[in-house]
Amino acid sequence: MKVLLDIKDNKASSLLEVLNGLPYVKVKPISGEKALLIEEIKEAVENMKQVREGKQKGRSARELLDEL
């Protein structure tokens, strides 16, 4: 299982120390930009689910291209 944690900078080192001490946990820090990208992708997937369920209106490809 993979988990993304958002930890305050002043608390991160102590938590990372604990996690690194567990033999069954692998710790791999990621950059802020990568974390933001992951959050944006998750939001996009959620929006797509809502469009498919009819809870949100989608845009046509033409509308998207016109916006660019």
N, C-alpha and C positions, 0 to 999 in steps of 0.2 A: 504494500500500500504506500502511496506517496501522499505527503501532506505538505501544504505550503503554509508557513507560519509568518505572521507579521508581528515582530517583536521590537520593542523600543530599544534603541541603540545601547542605552546604558544598562539594559538587562540581558542583552543578547549573549555576551561572553560567558556569563555564568550558566545560562541554559545550554549553550553549545558545549560547555565543559561536561555537563551532566550527560547530554546525549552522546557525546563522543565516548563516554565511559561505558556505555551499554554495548555489548558485543553484537547485538542483533539489529543495531541502528546504524545506518550510513548517513553521514551528514555531508551535504553538498550545498554550500551557500551559493545564491544566485544574485545577480546585480539587480538594482532597483528597476532598471529598464526592462529586464527580462520578466520580473514580477509583474510590472505594469502590462506588458504584452500578454502574459498569461491571463490576467484579469480581464483585459479587453476581449480576448478570444472567448473566455467563458461567458461574458456578457453577450457577445454576438451569437453564440450557440443558443443561449436562453431566448434571445429575440427570435431566432429562427424557429424554435419550438413553439413560441407563442403565435407566430405567423401561421405555422402548420395547423395549430389547434383553432385558428380563427379568432384568437383573442387580441390580435394586433394586425393592422393592415400592412402588407408588404409593398415594395416599390418594384416597378418594372425595370428591366435592364436599361431601357431607353431613358427613364428618369434618372437612373444612376449615372449613365454616361453624360447626360445633359448637365448634371451637377459638376462634373469634372471639367 
